[in-house]
Amino acid sequence: MKKRARLWSILLVSAMTVSMLAGCGGGEEKKNDAPMPEVEVDPDAKVELNGEEMSLADLVSKAQEEGDIQSVGMPDDWANWKGSWEGINTTYGLTHGDVDMTSAEELSQFAAEKDDPTKDIGDIGLSMTPEAIKQDVIGSFKASTWDQFPDWAKDPEGRWVMTYTGSLAFIANTEFTDGKCPASWEEVKDGDYLVSVGNVLAGAASQVAVLSCAIANGGSLDDVQPGIDYFKELAEAGRLDTGDTSSARLASGEMVCCVGNYDYSVLSWRDNIVAENPDMKLDITIPSDGSVTNGYAQIINKYAPHANAAGLAIEYLCSDEGAIDRAKGYARPTKEGVELPDEVAEILLSDDLYENCTNISDVESLNSACTKIAELWEREVPPLVQ
């Protein structure tokens, strides 16, 4: 299951049942008896875990005593988490396991098993951070590199840090789109192929797609109707594909043009599909007339059984090495001053494609816009689908 059917609806959080979550990856705690590598750290480096300041050296020592870290919603194939888990294991000797789930499920898991916790760390959509704070299920951590992250990418109290972002992108099977991916929402509208946006009622990326389209057509966070109207026109023309947006549908030729996912996801799709089918021609771009940049926040379980290991993992993710790992997975790091190796920088889309992206840092306004999008979509779009 790909976790990024990230659900934005806060109602889903309260509706999760404890009985379902009790079976999501619990069980006996792993015991790591392997010898731990010696780690050299800056003796002056300080971190803050759950309000307690300590040296980075002490954090490393305590984390290695715990020996293991268990994550939720941070699978190997998402934004190159695999590279970071391998780096954490090589550098510090910590073993790792993950259970893939949505943002809402992560928070519900933390709450459901607070008296017998098994999970330490998670990765949630930025839109879910207010709910995480409201539920009081997350701890806090400030890495030694805390000051190298912009204010919009972190919680002042350290309850979350957003180490990477993605931007709404298009991917197309160019056999059906005149040999190239449409470069703008306007070009998509002028085409004659099916357009896939995904599940706008519940999918975060799909809602961001409609918001991006609204901005491209004169709308805003406070006025999403232009995006709804755009897709109503596609529906009336018989051009709206109502199926899921997935790499499998793209690989099979069932999906022609996807406008409902982030850059790092579709770039990864391309790699995997072309590896299996080198003859398939796929093209990717950021819509020049409107794209929203959004991100995911890393959090620590307030009840983490390996709280120090969780903090050390965040420390690694907030390092240059962690930033480079994200870029290897096509995500764009938020850490300031990182020099990406040439071979990594070259795999990313050109910076000039992002010139008209809108970076959304007002979480409440974003949530309000996406709630409105879901409401309008349900009422106005399905009746027009041909």
GULO-819895 format. One line per 4 residues: number of its first residue (from 1); for each residue y, x, z of N, C-alpha, C. Coordinates in steps of 0.2 Angstrom, whole numbers, plus 5000, padded with zeros to 4 digits. Layout:
REM GULO-819895
NUM> Y,X,Z,Y,X,Z,Y,X,Z  ...
//
This chain:
REM GULO-819895
1> 4994,5004,5000,5000,5000,5000,5006,5004,5000  5011,5003,4995,5017,5007,4995,5022,5004,5000  5024,5008,5005,5028,5005,5010,5034,5002,5008  5037,5004,5002,5044,5002,5001,5044,4995,4998
5> 5040,4991,5000,5042,4984,5000,5046,4983,5006  5051,4987,5007,5055,4987,5013,5058,4980,5014  5057,4977,5020,5059,4970,5020,5066,4970,5024  5071,4967,5022,5077,4968,5025,5078,4962,5030
9> 5074,4957,5029,5076,4951,5033,5074,4952,5041  5079,4951,5045,5078,4952,5052,5073,4947,5055  5073,4941,5051,5068,4936,5054,5061,4938,5053  5059,4943,5049,5052,4945,5048,5050,4949,5054
13> 5055,4953,5057,5054,4957,5063,5051,4952,5069  5055,4947,5070,5053,4943,5076,5047,4939,5074  5045,4938,5068,5039,4934,5066,5033,4938,5067  5033,4945,5067,5027,4949,5067,5023,4947,5073
17> 5017,4947,5072,5012,4945,5078,5009,4952,5081  5009,4952,5088,5007,4957,5091,4999,4959,5089  4995,4953,5089,4988,4954,5087,4987,4958,5081  4991,4957,5076,4990,4960,5069,4992,4968,5070
21> 4997,4969,5074,4999,4976,5074,4995,4980,5079  4992,4977,5083,4987,4981,5088,4982,4985,5084  4980,4983,5078,4975,4986,5075,4978,4991,5069  4985,4992,5069,4987,4996,5064,4988,5003,5065
25> 4982,5006,5066,4982,5014,5067,4981,5016,5074  4979,5012,5079,4978,5014,5085,4972,5018,5086  4969,5018,5092,4963,5022,5093,4965,5028,5098  4960,5032,5098,4960,5038,5103,4965,5043,5100
29> 4969,5046,5105,4974,5051,5103,4970,5058,5100  4973,5060,5095,4970,5067,5093,4971,5072,5097  4967,5077,5098,4967,5083,5102,4968,5089,5098  4973,5092,5098,4974,5098,5094,4972,5105,5098
33> 4966,5107,5097,4964,5113,5101,4965,5120,5097  4968,5119,5091,4969,5125,5087,4975,5130,5090  4974,5136,5089,4979,5141,5092,4986,5140,5088  4991,5140,5092,4998,5138,5090,5001,5145,5087
37> 5005,5144,5081,5008,5150,5079,5014,5152,5083  5016,5158,5083,5022,5160,5087,5028,5159,5083  5033,5156,5086,5039,5154,5082,5045,5157,5085  5049,5160,5080,5055,5163,5082,5061,5158,5081
41> 5065,5157,5086,5070,5152,5085,5077,5156,5088  5082,5153,5086,5089,5155,5088,5089,5154,5096  5089,5159,5100,5089,5158,5107,5095,5154,5110  5100,5153,5106,5106,5150,5108,5106,5142,5105
45> 5101,5141,5101,5101,5134,5098,5099,5129,5103  5103,5123,5103,5102,5118,5108,5101,5111,5104  5096,5107,5107,5095,5101,5105,5096,5096,5111  5096,5089,5109,5096,5084,5114,5091,5079,5113
49> 5086,5078,5117,5081,5073,5116,5081,5068,5122  5082,5062,5120,5083,5056,5124,5088,5057,5130  5094,5060,5128,5099,5061,5132,5099,5068,5136  5094,5072,5135,5093,5078,5139,5094,5084,5135
53> 5098,5088,5136,5099,5094,5132,5094,5099,5134  5092,5103,5129,5087,5108,5131,5088,5113,5125  5085,5119,5126,5085,5124,5121,5080,5123,5116  5081,5125,5110,5076,5124,5104,5070,5127,5106
57> 5070,5133,5109,5064,5136,5111,5060,5132,5116  5063,5129,5121,5059,5125,5125,5056,5119,5122  5060,5116,5117,5057,5110,5113,5051,5112,5109  5051,5118,5106,5045,5121,5103,5039,5121,5107
61> 5041,5124,5113,5035,5126,5118,5032,5119,5120  5036,5114,5122,5034,5108,5124,5030,5104,5119  5033,5104,5112,5030,5101,5107,5023,5104,5105  5022,5111,5106,5016,5114,5104,5011,5112,5110
65> 5013,5111,5116,5008,5108,5121,5005,5102,5119  5010,5097,5116,5007,5091,5114,5003,5092,5108  5005,5096,5103,5000,5098,5098,5000,5093,5092  5002,5087,5092,5001,5082,5087,5007,5078,5086
69> 5007,5075,5081,5013,5070,5079,5010,5064,5075  5011,5058,5077,5009,5052,5073,5015,5048,5070  5015,5047,5064,5021,5044,5061,5019,5037,5058  5024,5033,5057,5023,5027,5053,5028,5026,5047
73> 5025,5024,5042,5029,5023,5036,5032,5029,5033  5028,5035,5034,5030,5041,5031,5024,5044,5027  5022,5041,5022,5016,5043,5019,5017,5049,5014  5012,5053,5013,5012,5059,5009,5016,5058,5002
77> 5015,5053,4999,5018,5052,4992,5025,5049,4992  5028,5048,4997,5035,5046,4998,5040,5051,4999  5044,5053,4994,5050,5058,4995,5047,5064,4997  5041,5066,4995,5038,5072,4997,5037,5073,5005
81> 5035,5068,5008,5034,5069,5015,5028,5074,5016  5024,5074,5011,5018,5078,5012,5020,5086,5013  5026,5088,5009,5028,5094,5010,5031,5096,5017  5034,5091,5020,5037,5092,5027,5031,5092,5032
85> 5026,5088,5031,5021,5088,5036,5017,5095,5035  5016,5097,5029,5013,5104,5029,5017,5109,5032  5024,5109,5031,5028,5114,5033,5028,5114,5041  5028,5108,5044,5028,5107,5051,5022,5110,5054
89> 5016,5109,5050,5010,5111,5053,5010,5119,5052  5012,5122,5047,5012,5129,5046,5017,5132,5051  5023,5129,5052,5028,5133,5056,5026,5132,5063  5024,5126,5065,5023,5125,5072,5016,5124,5075
93> 5012,5122,5070,5005,5121,5072,5003,5114,5074  5008,5109,5073,5007,5102,5074,5002,5099,5069  4997,5095,5071,4993,5091,5067,4997,5084,5066  4995,5080,5061,4999,5074,5059,4994,5069,5056
97> 4996,5063,5058,4993,5057,5054,4998,5052,5053  4997,5048,5048,5002,5042,5046,4999,5036,5045  5002,5030,5047,5000,5024,5045,5006,5021,5041  5005,5019,5034,5010,5016,5030,5011,5009,5032
101> 5018,5008,5032,5020,5001,5034,5027,5000,5032  5030,4994,5032,5037,4992,5031,5041,4994,5037  5047,4994,5036,5052,4995,5042,5051,4990,5047  5051,4984,5046,5050,4979,5051,5044,4980,5055
105> 5038,4981,5051,5032,4983,5055,5032,4989,5059  5036,4994,5057,5037,5000,5061,5040,4998,5068  5045,4994,5068,5048,4992,5074,5044,4988,5078  5040,4983,5075,5036,4979,5079,5030,4983,5082
109> 5028,4988,5078,5022,4992,5081,5025,4995,5087  5031,4998,5087,5033,5002,5093,5034,4997,5099  5036,4991,5098,5037,4986,5103,5030,4983,5106  5026,4982,5101,5019,4979,5103,5015,4984,5107
113> 5015,4990,5106,5011,4995,5110,5015,4999,5115  5020,4997,5117,5024,5001,5122,5021,5003,5128  5016,4999,5130,5012,5001,5137,5006,5005,5135  5005,5006,5129,4999,5011,5127,5001,5013,5120
117> 5006,5017,5119,5009,5019,5113,5004,5024,5109  5004,5024,5103,5000,5029,5099,5005,5032,5093  5011,5029,5092,5015,5032,5087,5021,5035,5090  5024,5040,5086,5029,5044,5088,5036,5044,5084
121> 5035,5043,5078,5041,5044,5073,5040,5039,5067  5046,5037,5065,5046,5032,5059,5052,5033,5054  5052,5030,5049,5057,5030,5043,5058,5023,5041  5064,5021,5043,5066,5014,5041,5072,5014,5037
125> 5073,5008,5033,5078,5007,5029,5085,5007,5033  5090,5009,5031,5097,5010,5034,5098,5003,5037  5097,4998,5033,5098,4991,5035,5095,4988,5041  5090,4992,5043,5086,4990,5049,5088,4993,5055
129> 5093,4998,5055,5095,5002,5061,5098,4997,5066  5102,4992,5064,5105,4988,5070,5099,4984,5073  5094,4982,5070,5089,4978,5073,5085,4983,5077  5084,4989,5075,5080,4994,5080,5084,4995,5086
133> 5090,4996,5086,5095,4997,5092,5094,4990,5096  5095,4985,5093,5095,4978,5097,5088,4978,5100  5083,4979,5097,5076,4979,5100,5075,4984,5106  5079,4989,5106,5078,4995,5111,5071,4998,5111
137> 5069,4999,5105,5063,5003,5104,5063,5010,5101  5069,5012,5101,5070,5019,5098,5073,5024,5103  5071,5030,5104,5074,5035,5108,5080,5038,5104  5082,5044,5106,5087,5048,5103,5085,5055,5102
141> 5088,5058,5097,5087,5065,5096,5093,5068,5092  5096,5073,5094,5101,5077,5090,5099,5084,5089  5098,5085,5083,5095,5092,5081,5100,5097,5082  5098,5103,5081,5103,5109,5082,5108,5109,5076
145> 5106,5106,5071,5110,5106,5065,5114,5099,5064  5115,5096,5070,5118,5089,5070,5125,5089,5067  5129,5094,5068,5136,5094,5065,5136,5095,5058  5130,5096,5055,5130,5097,5047,5128,5091,5043
149> 5128,5086,5047,5127,5079,5044,5133,5075,5044  5135,5072,5039,5141,5068,5039,5140,5062,5044  5146,5059,5046,5146,5054,5051,5142,5048,5048  5143,5046,5042,5140,5040,5039,5132,5041,5039
153> 5129,5047,5040,5122,5048,5039,5119,5048,5046  5122,5047,5052,5119,5047,5058,5122,5043,5063  5119,5041,5068,5121,5037,5074,5124,5041,5079  5130,5039,5081,5134,5044,5086,5130,5046,5092
157> 5125,5041,5094,5121,5042,5100,5115,5046,5098  5114,5047,5092,5107,5051,5090,5101,5046,5089  5102,5040,5089,5096,5035,5088,5093,5035,5081  5097,5038,5076,5094,5038,5070,5098,5044,5066
161> 5095,5047,5061,5098,5051,5056,5095,5050,5049  5100,5049,5045,5098,5048,5038,5098,5055,5034  5092,5058,5033,5092,5064,5030,5092,5064,5022  5091,5058,5019,5091,5058,5012,5093,5051,5009
165> 5095,5051,5003,5097,5045,5000,5094,5044,4993  5094,5038,4991,5092,5037,4984,5097,5032,4981  5097,5032,4974,5102,5028,4971,5098,5023,4966  5100,5017,4965,5097,5012,4960,5097,5015,4953
169> 5091,5015,4951,5090,5019,4944,5086,5014,4939  5086,5015,4933,5083,5012,4928,5077,5017,4925  5071,5014,4924,5066,5017,4920,5063,5013,4915  5062,5016,4909,5060,5011,4903,5055,5015,4899
173> 5050,5011,4896,5045,5013,4891,5049,5013,4885  5051,5019,4882,5056,5019,4877,5053,5017,4870  5046,5016,4870,5043,5013,4864,5046,5006,4862  5048,5003,4868,5051,4996,4867,5058,4995,4868
177> 5062,5001,4869,5069,5000,4871,5073,5005,4866  5071,5005,4860,5075,5009,4855,5075,5016,4856  5070,5019,4859,5069,5026,4860,5073,5029,4866  5076,5025,4870,5080,5028,4876,5080,5023,4881
181> 5081,5025,4887,5083,5020,4893,5090,5018,4892  5091,5011,4893,5098,5009,4893,5102,5012,4898  5108,5014,4896,5112,5018,4901,5116,5014,4906  5116,5007,4905,5121,5003,4909,5118,4996,4909
185> 5121,4992,4914,5119,4985,4914,5121,4982,4908  5126,4984,4905,5129,4980,4899,5123,4982,4893  5121,4988,4893,5116,4989,4887,5109,4985,4889  5107,4985,4895,5101,4981,4896,5102,4974,4894
189> 5108,4971,4895,5110,4964,4893,5110,4963,4885  5111,4968,4882,5112,4968,4875,5105,4969,4871  5100,4971,4875,5093,4972,4873,5089,4966,4871  5083,4967,4869,5079,4961,4868,5072,4961,4871
193> 5071,4966,4876,5065,4967,4880,5065,4963,4886  5059,4963,4890,5059,4960,4896,5062,4965,4901  5065,4962,4906,5068,4966,4912,5065,4964,4918  5063,4969,4922,5059,4968,4929,5064,4971,4934
197> 5065,4966,4939,5069,4968,4945,5065,4967,4951  5059,4964,4951,5055,4964,4957,5056,4958,4962  5054,4958,4968,5055,4953,4973,5062,4953,4976  5066,4949,4973,5073,4949,4976,5073,4945,4982
201> 5068,4941,4984,5069,4937,4990,5067,4941,4996  5063,4947,4995,5061,4951,5001,5062,4958,5000  5062,4960,4994,5062,4968,4992,5069,4971,4993  5069,4976,4997,5076,4979,4998,5079,4982,4991
205> 5074,4986,4988,5077,4989,4982,5079,4984,4977  5075,4978,4976,5077,4973,4972,5084,4970,4973  5085,4969,4980,5091,4966,4982,5097,4971,4980  5096,4977,4981,5101,4983,4980,5102,4982,4972
209> 5097,4981,4968,5098,4981,4961,5103,4975,4959  5102,4969,4962,5107,4964,4961,5114,4965,4963  5114,4969,4969,5121,4971,4972,5124,4976,4967  5120,4981,4964,5123,4986,4960,5125,4982,4953
213> 5121,4977,4951,5123,4973,4945,5130,4969,4946  5130,4967,4952,5136,4963,4954,5142,4967,4954  5142,4973,4957,5147,4978,4957,5149,4980,4950  5144,4981,4945,5145,4983,4938,5149,4978,4935
217> 5148,4971,4937,5151,4966,4934,5157,4963,4937  5161,4967,4941,5167,4965,4945,5166,4962,4952  5160,4962,4954,5158,4959,4961,5159,4965,4966  5157,4963,4972,5157,4968,4978,5152,4966,4983
221> 5152,4969,4989,5148,4967,4995,5150,4960,4997  5156,4958,4996,5158,4951,4998,5158,4946,4992  5156,4948,4986,5155,4944,4980,5150,4946,4976  5144,4943,4978,5138,4945,4974,5136,4941,4968
225> 5140,4935,4967,5138,4930,4962,5138,4933,4955  5142,4938,4953,5142,4941,4947,5135,4944,4945  5131,4947,4950,5125,4949,4949,5120,4944,4948  5120,4938,4952,5116,4932,4951,5117,4929,4944
229> 5123,4929,4942,5125,4926,4936,5121,4930,4930  5122,4936,4931,5119,4941,4926,5111,4940,4925  5108,4939,4930,5100,4938,4930,5099,4931,4928  5103,4926,4929,5102,4919,4927,5103,4919,4919
233> 5107,4923,4916,5107,4924,4909,5101,4927,4906  5098,4932,4909,5092,4935,4907,5086,4930,4908  5086,4926,4913,5081,4921,4914,5081,4915,4909  5088,4913,4907,5088,4908,4902,5086,4910,4895
237> 5087,4917,4894,5085,4920,4888,5078,4922,4887  5074,4920,4893,5067,4922,4893,5066,4929,4893  5070,4933,4896,5070,4940,4897,5068,4943,4904  5068,4938,4909,5067,4941,4915,5059,4941,4917
241> 5057,4947,4918,5050,4948,4920,5049,4947,4928  5045,4942,4930,5045,4940,4937,5039,4943,4941  5036,4948,4937,5031,4952,4941,5033,4957,4945  5029,4960,4949,5030,4966,4953,5033,4972,4949
245> 5037,4976,4953,5039,4982,4950,5034,4987,4953  5030,4990,4948,5025,4995,4951,5024,5000,4945  5022,5006,4948,5020,5011,4943,5014,5009,4939  5009,5005,4942,5003,5003,4938,5005,4998,4932
249> 5010,4994,4933,5012,4989,4928,5015,4993,4922  5019,4998,4925,5023,5002,4920,5018,5007,4916  5013,5009,4919,5008,5014,4916,5003,5010,4911  5002,5003,4912,4998,4999,4908,5002,4996,4902
253> 5008,4997,4902,5013,4994,4897,5015,4987,4898  5013,4985,4904,5014,4978,4905,5022,4977,4907  5025,4982,4910,5032,4982,4912,5035,4987,4907  5041,4984,4904,5045,4988,4899,5051,4992,4902
257> 5055,4988,4906,5061,4991,4909,5062,4988,4916  5062,4993,4920,5062,4992,4927,5069,4993,4930  5073,4989,4933,5080,4990,4935,5080,4989,4943  5074,4989,4946,5074,4987,4953,5071,4992,4958
261> 5072,4999,4957,5070,5004,4961,5074,5010,4962  5073,5014,4966,5077,5020,4967,5075,5026,4963  5080,5031,4962,5078,5036,4958,5072,5040,4960  5071,5042,4966,5066,5046,4968,5059,5042,4967
265> 5059,5036,4967,5053,5032,4966,5051,5032,4959  5056,5031,4954,5054,5031,4947,5053,5038,4944  5056,5043,4947,5055,5049,4945,5048,5051,4947  5045,5049,4952,5038,5051,4954,5034,5047,4950
269> 5035,5040,4949,5031,5036,4944,5030,5040,4937  5036,5043,4935,5035,5046,4928,5031,5052,4928  5031,5056,4934,5027,5062,4934,5019,5060,4934  5018,5055,4938,5011,5053,4939,5008,5049,4933
273> 5012,5045,4929,5010,5042,4923,5009,5047,4918  5014,5051,4917,5013,5056,4911,5008,5061,4912  5006,5062,4918,5000,5067,4920,4994,5064,4917  4994,5057,4918,4988,5053,4915,4988,5051,4908
277> 4994,5050,4906,4995,5048,4899,5001,5052,4896  5000,5058,4893,5005,5062,4891,5009,5059,4885  5006,5054,4881,5009,5051,4876,5014,5046,4877  5014,5043,4884,5019,5038,4885,5026,5041,4886
281> 5030,5038,4883,5037,5040,4883,5041,5036,4888  5043,5039,4894,5047,5036,4899,5054,5039,4900  5059,5036,4900,5066,5038,4901,5069,5035,4907  5073,5039,4911,5076,5037,4917,5083,5039,4917
285> 5087,5034,4920,5094,5036,4921,5097,5032,4927  5103,5033,4929,5107,5029,4934,5112,5025,4930  5112,5018,4931,5117,5014,4927,5124,5017,4928  5127,5018,4922,5134,5021,4922,5139,5016,4925
289> 5138,5009,4925,5143,5005,4926,5142,5002,4933  5137,5004,4937,5136,5001,4944,5129,5003,4947  5129,5007,4952,5123,5009,4956,5125,5009,4963  5120,5007,4967,5122,5008,4975,5117,5013,4977
293> 5120,5018,4981,5117,5023,4985,5115,5021,4992  5109,5021,4994,5107,5019,5000,5102,5024,5003  5100,5024,5009,5095,5029,5012,5091,5026,5017  5087,5030,5020,5082,5029,5025,5083,5033,5031
297> 5082,5030,5037,5084,5034,5043,5077,5035,5047  5077,5041,5050,5072,5044,5054,5073,5042,5061  5068,5039,5064,5069,5037,5071,5063,5040,5075  5064,5040,5082,5059,5042,5087,5057,5036,5091
301> 5051,5034,5092,5048,5029,5096,5051,5030,5103  5054,5025,5106,5056,5026,5113,5050,5028,5118  5044,5025,5116,5038,5026,5120,5034,5031,5117  5036,5036,5113,5032,5041,5110,5027,5045,5114
305> 5021,5045,5113,5016,5049,5117,5017,5056,5116  5021,5058,5110,5022,5065,5109,5030,5066,5107  5034,5064,5113,5041,5064,5111,5044,5071,5109  5041,5076,5112,5044,5083,5110,5042,5085,5103
309> 5036,5083,5101,5034,5084,5094,5038,5080,5090  5039,5074,5092,5043,5070,5087,5050,5073,5086  5053,5075,5092,5060,5079,5091,5059,5085,5087  5054,5089,5088,5053,5095,5084,5053,5093,5076
313> 5049,5087,5075,5048,5085,5068,5055,5083,5065  5059,5080,5069,5066,5078,5067,5070,5085,5066  5069,5089,5070,5073,5096,5069,5071,5099,5063  5065,5099,5061,5063,5102,5055,5066,5098,5049
317> 5065,5091,5049,5068,5087,5044,5076,5088,5043  5079,5090,5048,5086,5091,5048,5088,5099,5046  5083,5103,5045,5084,5110,5043,5085,5110,5035  5087,5116,5033,5087,5117,5026,5080,5116,5022
321> 5075,5118,5026,5068,5117,5023,5067,5110,5022  5068,5106,5027,5067,5099,5026,5071,5096,5021  5078,5098,5020,5082,5095,5014,5079,5097,5008  5076,5103,5007,5073,5105,5001,5067,5101,4999
325> 5063,5100,5005,5057,5096,5004,5059,5089,5001  5064,5086,5003,5066,5079,5001,5068,5080,4993  5072,5085,4992,5074,5086,4985,5068,5087,4980  5063,5091,4983,5056,5091,4979,5053,5085,4977
329> 5055,5080,4982,5052,5073,4981,5057,5068,4977  5063,5072,4974,5068,5068,4970,5073,5064,4974  5072,5065,4981,5078,5062,4985,5083,5067,4986  5089,5064,4987,5095,5069,4988,5097,5070,4995
333> 5097,5076,4998,5098,5077,5005,5105,5076,5007  5106,5073,5013,5112,5072,5016,5115,5078,5020  5111,5083,5021,5113,5089,5025,5118,5092,5021  5124,5094,5024,5129,5098,5020,5128,5105,5020
337> 5130,5108,5014,5129,5115,5014,5123,5118,5012  5118,5114,5010,5111,5116,5008,5111,5119,5001  5109,5125,5000,5108,5128,4993,5101,5127,4991  5100,5122,4986,5094,5121,4983,5092,5126,4978
341> 5085,5129,4979,5083,5134,4974,5084,5131,4967  5085,5135,4962,5086,5133,4955,5080,5129,4953  5074,5131,4954,5068,5127,4952,5068,5120,4955  5071,5119,4960,5071,5112,4963,5077,5108,4961
345> 5083,5111,4960,5089,5108,4958,5088,5105,4951  5084,5109,4947,5083,5107,4940,5079,5101,4939  5075,5099,4944,5071,5093,4943,5074,5087,4945  5080,5087,4948,5084,5081,4949,5088,5079,4943
349> 5090,5073,4943,5094,5070,4938,5101,5073,4939  5105,5074,4933,5111,5077,4933,5116,5074,4938  5120,5078,4941,5125,5075,4946,5130,5070,4943  5131,5072,4936,5137,5067,4933,5134,5060,4932
353> 5128,5059,4933,5125,5052,4932,5127,5048,4938  5129,5051,4944,5130,5048,4950,5137,5047,4951  5142,5048,4946,5149,5048,4947,5151,5041,4949  5148,5035,4947,5150,5029,4948,5146,5025,4953
357> 5142,5029,4957,5138,5026,4962,5142,5024,4968  5140,5018,4972,5144,5016,4978,5139,5018,4984  5142,5022,4988,5138,5024,4994,5140,5019,4999  5135,5015,5002,5136,5010,5007,5134,5012,5014
361> 5139,5013,5018,5138,5015,5025,5139,5009,5030  5142,5004,5028,5143,4998,5032,5137,4994,5032  5133,4995,5037,5126,4992,5037,5127,4984,5038  5131,4982,5042,5132,4975,5043,5134,4971,5037
365> 5138,4974,5033,5141,4971,5027,5135,4971,5021  5131,4977,5021,5126,4977,5017,5120,4972,5018  5119,4971,5025,5114,4966,5026,5116,4959,5025  5123,4958,5026,5125,4951,5024,5125,4950,5017
369> 5127,4955,5013,5127,4954,5005,5119,4953,5003  5115,4956,5006,5108,4956,5003,5105,4949,5006  5107,4947,5012,5105,4940,5014,5108,4935,5009  5114,4935,5007,5117,4931,5002,5113,4931,4995
373> 5112,4937,4993,5108,4938,4987,5102,4934,4987  5098,4935,4992,5091,4931,4993,5092,4924,4993  5097,4921,4996,5099,4914,4996,5101,4911,4989  5105,4915,4986,5108,4913,4980,5102,4913,4974
377> 5098,4918,4975,5093,4919,4970,5088,4914,4970  5086,4912,4976,5081,4907,4977,5083,4900,4975  5089,4899,4976,5092,4893,4973,5094,4892,4966  5096,4898,4963,5099,4897,4956,5094,4901,4951
381> 5090,4905,4952,5087,4909,4947,5080,4906,4945  5075,4905,4950,5069,4903,4947,5069,4896,4943  5073,4892,4944,5073,4886,4940,5074,4887,4932  5077,4893,4931,5079,4895,4924,5074,4899,4921
385> 5069,4902,4924,5064,4906,4921,5060,4903,4916  5060,4906,4910,5056,4903,4905,5049,4907,4904
//
